[in-house]
Amino acid sequence: MNRFAELLDRLAYEPGRNNKLRLITAYFRDTPDPDRGYALAALTGALSFKHAKPGLIRDMIMDRTDPVLFGLSYDYVGDLSETVALMWSKGGGDYCESLLGHPSPQPSTARGEGAQLSAALSSPDKSKATGKTLSVPSPLGGESQGEGHPAGSASDDRLRTSNLHNNPPPPTLSEVVTTLRTLGKTDLPKQLARWLDELDETGRWALLKLVTGAMRIGISARLAKTAAAALGNKDPHEIELMWPGLAPPYLELFAWLEGRGDKPVNRDPAPFRPVMLAHAIEDADFATLDPADFIAEWKWDGIRVQAVAGRDERGHMQARLYSRTGEDITKSFPDLVPSLHLPGAIDGELLVLREGRVQTFNVLQQRLNRKVVSPKLMKDFPIHLRAYDLLGDDENDLRELPFVERRAHLEAFVKKLRDPRIDLSPTIAFDSWDVLMAARANPANAGAGEDADAVEGVMLKRRDAPYLPGRPKGQWWKWKRDPHIIDAVLMYAQRGHGKRSSYYSDYTFGVWTSGEDGEQLVPVGKAYFGFTDEELLQIDRFVRRNTTEKFGPVRHVVHEPDQGLVLEVAFEGLARSPRHKSGVAMRFPRISRLRWDKPPREADRLETLERMLKDVTAN
Amino acid sequence: MRGSSLRMTGKIRRKASYISWMRPQDILIPLPAGLCCKPGGFHIDPVRPVERAVITHGHSDHARPGHGAVLATQETLDMMRLRYGDNFARTTQAIRYGEEIQLGDVTIKFHPAGHVLGSAQIAVSCKDLCIVASGDYKDAIDPTCTPFEVVPCDVFITEATFGLPVFRHGNAADEVKKLLASVALFPERAHLVGAYSLGKAQRVIALLREQGYDAPVYLHGAMEAITRYYESRGVALGELRLVRGMKKADLAGTITLAPPQATSDIWTRRFPDPVTAFASGWMRVRARARQRGVELPLVISDHADWDGLTATIEATGAGEVWVTHGQEDALVHWCKARGLAARPLDLVGYGDEEEHEVIAADEAEA
């Protein structure tokens, strides 16, 4: 558990993706089965046991600490699990006792002398307390009677050793996971207290994060699987493919990764297939491409998904929805499951449709990252799948077929489904790049009609392209619509993280509006990419030379009508936001150009953004 | 409640009254210039220039220039000279641990504080009443300075930098192992360890050597003088090199000690993909570490942690405790819950260096 805790601790601070991977892979390499398997389960969210509620943790700490000290500490730290992890004193039921008799964390002669002196000098009632704690502390004393032995023999061993030694061995991650699976609710506090006694600060923090189900350390399931794949130099897609057939602690997976076992077979009736992705097309590319080789369709601004259905051994239909990275997101969209009633694998875009009209991404966003999907949510944001491609039809794998043939299969499949929630993504007729360019510039007139606002651009797919995993060169191209552009003024700058920690690389920018004090800038967004390394150096230098105030890590950069830096900001969309002072929020803002030539007074105004907002909502 | 010096009665008075009429606040009293001993005619760690100063240790918030006469350990005097030049005071006098000196009506005696090289607690006795001003101290093992010594007393003046029960520093050797594990995992990156240049940096180097790390350790230029001084006092630190003039590629896989402020500034661009570490007791709290953009927090402190503070207070046997710079409230509460008379001392100018330190004066401690 302590090694796992160390990993979580390190991951929580590490900003770089590659470094996170290295840390996780190193952990998998060093840690034996089954601990590493349970760690992989914890990182991929595959563990589910009844979580301890924060209230329980709070009660436990209240029982053994002074409430005033707890209050001051909690205020200072700001996180319950962390406060408890740090304040926990071993074996204490009575806080006065535990405060007096803390075991010295490091061998300190000074402290040893101190204890004796203390006993000698203190008043009778104090020496009584000191005497108690000077005797060999027995963290589990009084608890061993009537103990439920939930962890079996391992726990018994620990109990015995703990009665002999001051420091019983901390639990392994496997022990924690397997015990929690079977432990009754009433036994939970006692078991938790025992583990908290045995672990160090970081171990306690990790344990509490684990049992309260609130890890939040910025690791996606995909990243954890990629790290596991690196252990055996495998493609993470392979793990993704077999994943639904695997269960913690993943012994066969690790055996295969270390070359000790056969590749696990995915017997899942609705497996994920690695997704094919497109390259962004550049102007120069068109000269080398023949329009006749390509089929074009709209690039919908939703979420790319794979919808798979298949029959399990008992003949029941199983349907799953996967994100493009292979994460199972079926639970978030239960309303789509009944529509997946034919065995097959559709590659498509998840959208919200109201009265047949595709809604913008902002609307779809209301359905994302929800813990509970309420009937009201499903009714107000009706989910829809727009199909691009068919990867499997019943038992037949279609991925080797050319796109034009898969498209024919897809059309037949969607027809056979006859489901209002699933339709075909239409193709765009064109015979030259100019015609397609016109369609891209004005989708409403080129077939997208009233759905044009949800069109992000155009996709070009080679008629003869098989369905290949990853981003193969020259097969699929995306040709996005031009982003929205505004000129905004740099207002605040903040240091970046990791490699960028010595640079001011996060920028808050604003546009002009009329306020009580006349013309003033109001922040409308934040961006931390889009610029080149050279431009980053230039902005960084500008920030350092033009700082007017510092608030902690934030620098207030000069932004006067005639003094300041104008940034050309590109963004994909705009939404109303009561949380922002300006009332608008940008989607995917990035710095597209530095306008050293432009004085701040000539930057855009908030009204321009408000007008764009009106245009969007009016459609 | 704060600052009411007349509340200090209780045990002390009872204990001492049959011998003396003296109250502790007649011996030491907090004034704007610092803790003042009127019967001895001196201030302890004054923050403003005074005629006679007695100084606990060399950190810049405690040891300031411009006093008339300064009494301190040889090491503290040397450090002040190193930082402020030869004329940092009109006259100086060195005192050894265990040595007693009569000043006016009081006797003072220096005892090791275990904080940094030369750091001392100052026991001030007048008749039968003994007050110990401990300055900054720690009761954990530190290979670079004389270990802390418990001094029995009537009134104990303690710091409270880490005066909350969430601060438990653990074993510093384990933190250094964490650093070495990271160096092994990322051999192509440089590891930058933010550490205050007086005390913390040398301790981290010594801990690295204890773990068997024998490669050269690199130093930011601001640390050179004080680190060489430690070596001159017999603290073995192995091979040390300056970062200045090194090629970027050659710093891969190395460990560099730098003032904390430098680890997040332009200076770091000379290192290959640096991992930013910071050795400080504050690193115990995640939000603090994250706020500073630290990737590898190392909980290594030159101050006593909560357990150390409370154990020390107990051990001194003092019936009265004055608490200064830090989280006074929690420690005062703890003392009172134990029936000890306790109050915060409203001294300003100490211990807030964490947020304000700059490279030129980075030696202030945390």
Interface residues (C-beta under 8 A of the other chain):
Chain A: E6 R10 A12 Y13 E14 P15 N19 R22 L23 A26 T65 D66 V68 L69 L72 S73 Y76 V77 G78 D79 E82 T83 L86 M87 S89 C96 L99 L100 H102 S104 P105 Q106 P107 S108 T109 A110 R111 E113 G114 A115 L117 S118 A120 L121 S122 S123 K126 T130 D200 E201 R495 H497 G498 K499 S501 S502 G552 P553
Chain B: G114 D139 A140 I141 P147 F148 E149 V150 P152 L164 P165 V166 F167 R168 H169 G170 N171 A172 K178 S182 L185 F186 S264 D265 I266 W267 T268 R269 D273 T276 R284 V285 R286 A287 A289 R290 Q291 G293 V294 E295 L296 P297 D305 D307 G308 T310 A311 T312 E314 A315 T316 G317 Q327 D329 A330 H333 W334 A337 R338 G339
